[in-house]
């Protein structure tokens, strides 16, 4: 969902070249919400700046009427508050429009799998903000993470994605995915974003 036709057309072509099926497009938020509710796509790409209704409000409404549809924000804004507002509105991820197309595809694939995804550049900035002085949660001494899981968690909290973590630790992406799943379970969180927040505030990284 984007109000710039040229951008929509270009993106659709790039996604289709990479095997992603595009079932609809819309320039107005109201139209996109109606289409998503009727068609039930796996993922909706949402811009934040549109005429008539903001992407934040559109995300809230869309997730209310079509809770199984995953909303991935794709926008130009790297503003911290926009990121937090989008996630609180129900978006499962946040990707910048100037990201490499493969990163956008990775975000879509992650959303399809029920995972969260944030552009590494955005994630790193958010983590830096979380490290600023604030009320600290009790230390997570009982998390029972293995030394390897702590290594993975530290890199995750720095904003690295699975492929970057795999390269840094000389492991396969499949192994990293398993470690991340174990970390989420042990920290009792739903996604890697929440894991990073708990890790920083709980003093694990």
MIPAFI-594154 format. One line per field, with one value per residue (C-alpha): residue number from 1; residue in three letters; x, y, z. Coordinates in Angstrom, 1 decimal. Each point is the difference from the previous one (the first is absolute). Layout:
N
i: c(NUM; ...)
aa: c(ALA; ...)
x: c(X; ...)
y: c(Y; ...)
z: c(Z; ...)
This chain:
205
i: c(1; 2; 3; 4; 5; 6; 7; 8; 9; 10; 11; 12; 13; 14; 15; 16; 17; 18; 19; 20; 21; 22; 23; 24; 25; 26; 27; 28; 29; 30; 31; 32; 33; 34; 35; 36; 37; 38; 39; 40; 41; 42; 43; 44; 45; 46; 47; 48; 49; 50; 51; 52; 53; 54; 55; 56; 57; 58; 59; 60; 61; 62; 63; 64; 65; 66; 67; 68; 69; 70; 71; 72; 73; 74; 75; 76; 77; 78; 79; 80; 81; 82; 83; 84; 85; 86; 87; 88; 89; 90; 91; 92; 93; 94; 95; 96; 97; 98; 99; 100; 101; 102; 103; 104; 105; 106; 107; 108; 109; 110; 111; 112; 113; 114; 115; 116; 117; 118; 119; 120; 121; 122; 123; 124; 125; 126; 127; 128; 129; 130; 131; 132; 133; 134; 135; 136; 137; 138; 139; 140; 141; 142; 143; 144; 145; 146; 147; 148; 149; 150; 151; 152; 153; 154; 155; 156; 157; 158; 159; 160; 161; 162; 163; 164; 165; 166; 167; 168; 169; 170; 171; 172; 173; 174; 175; 176; 177; 178; 179; 180; 181; 182; 183; 184; 185; 186; 187; 188; 189; 190; 191; 192; 193; 194; 195; 196; 197; 198; 199; 200; 201; 202; 203; 204; 205)
aa: c(UNK; UNK; UNK; UNK; UNK; UNK; UNK; UNK; UNK; UNK; UNK; UNK; UNK; UNK; UNK; UNK; UNK; UNK; UNK; UNK; UNK; UNK; UNK; UNK; UNK; UNK; UNK; UNK; UNK; UNK; UNK; UNK; UNK; UNK; UNK; UNK; UNK; UNK; UNK; UNK; UNK; UNK; UNK; UNK; UNK; UNK; UNK; UNK; UNK; UNK; UNK; UNK; UNK; UNK; UNK; UNK; UNK; UNK; UNK; UNK; UNK; UNK; UNK; UNK; UNK; UNK; UNK; UNK; UNK; UNK; UNK; UNK; UNK; UNK; UNK; UNK; UNK; UNK; UNK; UNK; UNK; UNK; UNK; UNK; UNK; UNK; UNK; UNK; UNK; UNK; UNK; UNK; UNK; UNK; UNK; UNK; UNK; UNK; UNK; UNK; UNK; UNK; UNK; UNK; UNK; UNK; UNK; UNK; UNK; UNK; UNK; UNK; UNK; UNK; UNK; UNK; UNK; UNK; UNK; UNK; UNK; UNK; UNK; UNK; UNK; UNK; UNK; UNK; UNK; UNK; UNK; UNK; UNK; UNK; UNK; UNK; UNK; UNK; UNK; UNK; UNK; UNK; UNK; UNK; UNK; UNK; UNK; UNK; UNK; UNK; UNK; UNK; UNK; UNK; UNK; UNK; UNK; UNK; UNK; UNK; UNK; UNK; UNK; UNK; UNK; UNK; UNK; UNK; UNK; UNK; UNK; UNK; UNK; UNK; UNK; UNK; UNK; UNK; UNK; UNK; UNK; UNK; UNK; UNK; UNK; UNK; UNK; UNK; UNK; UNK; UNK; UNK; UNK; UNK; UNK; UNK; UNK; UNK; UNK; UNK; UNK; UNK; UNK; UNK; UNK)
x: c(0.0; 1.6; -1.4; 2.9; -0.9; 3.5; 1.4; -2.7; 0.5; 3.8; -0.3; -2.6; 2.3; 3.0; -2.0; -1.5; 3.5; 0.9; -3.0; -2.3; -3.6; -1.6; -3.8; -1.0; 1.1; -1.6; 0.8; -2.5; 0.0; -3.8; 0.2; 2.9; -1.8; -3.1; 2.1; 2.0; -3.1; -1.6; 3.1; 1.9; 3.6; 2.8; 1.8; -0.9; 2.7; -1.0; 1.3; -0.3; -0.7; -3.2; -2.9; -3.1; 1.3; 3.4; 1.7; -0.1; -3.7; -0.4; 2.1; -2.2; -3.2; 1.4; 1.2; -3.3; -2.1; 2.5; 2.1; 1.6; 1.5; 3.6; 0.8; 3.6; 0.6; 2.1; 0.7; 2.6; -0.2; 2.7; -1.5; 0.1; -3.6; -1.3; 1.6; -1.4; -3.5; -0.1; 1.0; -2.5; -2.7; 0.5; 2.7; 2.3; 2.9; 1.5; 2.1; 1.4; -0.7; 3.7; 0.8; 1.5; -2.8; 1.2; -0.5; -3.6; -0.5; 1.5; -2.5; -2.9; 1.2; 0.4; -3.5; -1.3; 1.6; -1.6; 3.2; 0.9; 2.5; 1.5; 2.6; 3.4; 0.7; -3.2; 0.5; 3.5; -1.2; -2.9; 2.4; 2.2; -3.0; -0.9; 3.5; -0.6; -0.6; -3.5; -1.7; 1.7; -1.8; 1.1; 3.0; -0.9; 2.3; -2.5; -0.2; 2.2; 1.5; 3.0; 3.2; -0.7; -3.6; 1.5; 2.3; -2.9; -2.1; 2.7; 0.3; -3.8; -0.2; 2.5; -2.4; 1.6; -2.3; 0.3; 2.3; 2.3; 0.1; 0.7; 3.0; 1.3; -0.1; 0.9; -3.3; -2.8; -3.1; -2.1; 2.1; -0.5; -3.7; -0.1; 2.0; -2.4; -3.0; 1.5; 0.8; -3.5; -1.4; 2.4; -0.6; -3.7; -0.4; -1.7; 2.6; 3.6; -0.9; -1.4; 3.0; 2.4; -1.9; -0.1; 3.7; 1.1; -2.3; 0.7; 3.8; 0.6; 1.9)
y: c(0.0; 3.2; 3.1; 0.3; -2.0; 0.0; -1.5; -2.6; -1.1; -0.3; -1.9; -2.4; -0.9; -0.5; -2.2; -2.1; -0.6; -1.5; -2.4; 2.1; 0.0; 3.4; -0.3; 3.7; 3.6; 3.2; 3.7; 0.7; -1.5; -0.5; -2.0; -2.1; -0.9; -1.1; -2.0; -1.7; -0.9; -1.5; -1.7; -1.0; 0.3; -1.3; 3.3; 3.6; 2.6; 3.3; 3.5; 2.4; 3.2; -0.2; 2.4; -0.4; -2.3; -0.6; -3.4; -0.3; 0.3; -2.2; -2.7; 0.2; -0.4; -2.6; -2.3; 0.5; -1.2; -2.5; -1.3; -2.7; 2.4; 1.1; 3.7; 0.9; 3.7; 1.2; 3.7; 2.7; 1.1; -1.3; 2.0; -2.0; 1.1; -1.1; -3.4; -0.5; 1.3; -2.4; -3.0; 1.0; 0.3; -3.6; 0.0; -3.0; 1.8; 3.2; 0.4; 3.1; 0.7; 0.6; -3.5; -2.5; -1.9; -3.3; 1.5; 0.9; -3.5; -1.4; 2.2; -1.4; -3.6; 0.5; 1.4; -3.0; -2.3; 1.9; 1.7; 3.6; 2.0; 3.4; 1.5; -0.5; 3.8; 0.7; -2.8; 1.2; 3.5; -1.3; -2.1; 3.0; 1.9; -2.9; 0.1; 3.6; 0.4; -1.1; -2.3; -3.3; -3.3; -2.6; -1.9; -3.1; -2.3; -2.9; 0.1; -3.1; 0.9; -1.9; 1.8; -0.3; 1.3; 3.0; 0.6; -0.1; 2.2; 2.6; 0.2; 0.0; 2.9; 1.9; -0.2; -2.8; -2.3; -3.8; -0.1; 2.6; -1.8; -3.3; 1.6; 1.5; -3.3; -2.2; -1.9; -0.9; 2.2; -3.1; -0.3; 3.7; -0.3; -2.9; 2.1; 3.0; -2.3; -1.3; 3.5; 1.2; -3.0; 0.5; 3.7; -0.5; 2.5; -0.2; 1.4; 1.2; 3.6; -0.8; -2.3; 2.9; 2.4; -2.5; -0.9; 3.7; 1.0; -3.3; 0.4; -3.1; 2.0)
z: c(0.0; -1.3; -1.5; -2.6; -3.0; -1.5; 3.2; 0.3; -3.6; 0.4; 3.3; -1.4; -2.8; 2.3; 2.3; -2.8; -1.4; 3.4; 0.1; 2.2; -1.1; 0.1; 0.2; 0.2; 0.3; 1.3; 0.2; 2.8; 3.5; 0.0; -3.2; 1.2; 3.3; -2.0; -2.4; 2.7; 2.0; -3.2; -1.4; 3.1; -1.3; 2.1; 0.2; -0.7; -0.7; 1.7; -0.6; 2.9; -2.0; -2.1; -0.7; 2.1; 2.7; 1.5; -0.3; 3.7; 0.2; -3.1; 1.7; 3.1; -2.0; -2.3; 2.8; 1.7; -3.0; -1.3; 2.9; -2.0; -2.5; 0.9; -0.5; -1.0; -0.1; -3.0; 0.3; -0.2; 3.6; 2.4; 2.9; 3.3; 0.9; -3.4; 0.5; 3.5; -1.0; -3.0; 2.2; 2.7; -2.7; -1.0; -2.7; 0.1; -1.5; -1.3; -3.2; -1.6; -3.6; -0.7; 1.2; -2.5; -1.7; 1.5; 3.5; -0.9; -1.3; 3.3; 1.9; -2.0; 0.4; 3.8; 0.2; -1.9; 2.5; 2.9; 1.0; 0.6; -2.1; 0.4; -2.4; 1.8; -0.2; 1.9; 2.4; 0.9; 0.7; 2.2; 2.0; 0.6; 1.3; 2.3; 1.4; 1.2; 3.8; 1.0; 2.4; -0.2; 0.2; 2.5; -1.3; -2.0; 2.0; -0.4; -3.8; -0.2; -3.3; -1.3; -0.8; -3.7; 0.5; 1.8; -2.9; -2.4; 2.2; 0.2; -3.7; -0.4; 2.4; -2.1; -2.9; -2.1; -1.9; -0.1; -3.0; 1.5; 3.3; -1.8; -1.8; 3.2; 1.9; -2.9; 0.3; -2.4; -0.1; 0.9; 3.2; 0.8; -0.5; 2.5; 2.5; -0.4; 0.5; 3.2; 1.2; -0.6; 2.0; 2.9; 0.2; -0.3; -2.8; -3.4; -2.4; -0.3; 0.6; 3.4; 0.6; -0.7; 2.3; 2.8; -0.4; 0.1; 2.9; 1.9; -0.2; -2.2; -2.6)
